[in-house]
Amino acid sequence: MYTTRIIDEKERKRYNQFIKNHPQGHFLQSWEWGEVKRITGWEPLPLVAEKDGEIKASLLLLKRALPLPVVKKCIFYSPRGPVADPHDEELCRALFQGAERVARDHGAIFLKIDPDVPIEDREFEAMLKRMSFRKNETGLDFEGVQPAFVMQLDIRPSEDTLLKDMHSKTRYNIRLAKRKGVVIREAESKKDLKIFYDILEETAQRDEFLIRDYSYFEKIWDEMVENGMAKIFLAEYEGMVLAGTLAVILGDKAWYLYGASSNMHRNVMPNYLIQWAMICWAKEQGCTLYDFRGVSGDLDESNPLYGLYRFKKGFNSELVQFIGDWDRVYSPFFYFLWKRALPIYLKRNERLLAKQQKQQEEA
């Protein structure tokens, strides 16, 4: 018989050790990631299922209050959860029943999950349906909270074999960057973190996407880099930093989480060499899998996101489609408001705030 409970800081090491060693373990389920998300308004609630005093499954619940002060309700989200054998229905059912009890205590209207399970696993999909989860259609690009399509590389072969198996152009660009004098180094302090963030801002302006505040990356540094779970790499050329990346590691897996590149000297191909440096680092740490993270599932060459796929594919990585984004609804009425009425309310509120600001500027 399984029992479930929310654990506290005293069991942080035990919890992380379970996540690290489990085949379904993911950095987004780690204690440290919960602390990173805390500064963005999420409250982490690490749930475990135990048997005979041993953790058998876990689910990092992230709780967020609805943006309506008069309604004391919240939502639960567990990125890439659960950490459990996806084919052990008794265990998964006990874990999700534990989550439902926590939901009642906190007033959660639903739980969202996007498991690290391939879409081919129809058995797990059927099990989720039996447990009253409903699938969200999130499209082929990046409409979900986490990407449904990722590129993954088996890094168990030797470095020579990994290089040989790459696309010839990728291999050429790695060697070109070395010949041109590009040097990859690891960030040593928050001074280097600020350099990375400045390049990330430059990238965001050029490619027109939003990034989080610097304080968010400071938290990643404090919680993950300082604890050996992440590393920032910088590519230098003629005394200038041209590119930066953030990689995360947990157990035998590594993930490429953020990348940034300067507008300067792009012809010396720093982005290729810095990826190769991260792959080699992951191998040195004993990893067997390197996850390039998201790409679009639309592989038409006319898709503006196709270049991202081509770049990652060049390293001989394989496209993996996950099982997708699923919701377990606890309160149908408030879930309807969340899906239908709340977006309209927030959009109207945004327009009112913009109008008030404009009136203040004109006063």
C-alpha positions, 0 to 999 in steps of 0.5 A: 500500500502506497502513502503520499505526502508533501515533504519539506526542506529537511528531505531535499537531499533524499528527494533529489537523489530519487529524481536523479536515479529514476529513469523518468527523472528530469531537472524540471522535477528537482527541488532546485527548479521548484525554488527557481520557479518560486520567484516567478509566483509559483509555490513548490509542493514536492509530493512523494508516494512511499512504500515501506519508508522508501520513495517510489514516485514523486510529483513536483506540484507548482501552485499558482493563485488565480489572478482574481483576488475575490476567488481563493482558487489556484492551479497546479502544474507539474512540468515533465511529471510524474517521476514514476514508472509509467506502466505501474498503474497502481503506483501512478494512481496512488500518486495522482490520488495524493495530488487530488487530496492536496488539490482539495486542501489548496483549492486547485481547480486542475492539475496540468502535466506534460510527461517525459514519455514518448507519444508512441507509449499508447499504454500510458496514454490509455492509463491517463484517460482512465484516470480522468486526464484530458489531452490539450491540443497544443499544435506543432510549434511551441504552444504548450508550456513545455515543447512537445517535440525535442531533439535528443542525442545518444552521447554514449559513443566516443567523441570521434564517433559522435563527430563522424556521425554529424552532418558534414557541414556541422563537423566543418563548422566546429573545426572552422571555429577552432581554426579561427581561434574561438575559445569556449570557457565556463562561467566562473562568477556572476560577472560572467552571468551578466555577460551571458544575460547581456548577449541573451538580451541582444538575441531577444531584440534581434529575434523578437522574443521575450526573456525573463528578468536578470533576477530569474537567471541569478536564481538559476545561478544560486540554486543550480549552478552553485549546486553543480546542476547547471553550467554556463558556457561562453564562446570568446573570439579576439577578446569578445564574448560572441555566444553563451549557453546554459546547460543543466545536468541531472543523473545521466541526462543533460539539457541545453536550456538557453542559448544566446549569440551576438550579432558580431562575427557570426561567420566564425561559427561560435554556436557550433563549437559551444554546443560541441563543448557542452556535449563533451562536458556532458559526456565527462559528467557520465551522461548518456543523453543530451537533450537539445530541447524544443523544435517545431513539429512542422518540418516543412522547410518553409516554416520559419522555425525549420532552421532551428531543427536543421541546426540541432539535427546537424549534430545527428540528434533524433526527433522525439515527440512527447505524449503532450499536455494533459489536464486533470480537472478538479472543479469543472466550473472554475476550469471553464472560467480558466479556459474561456472567461479568464482570458477575456477578463485578462485581455480586457484588464490589459486594455484598461491598464493601457488606456489608463497609462496613456491618459496619465502620459497625456495629462 
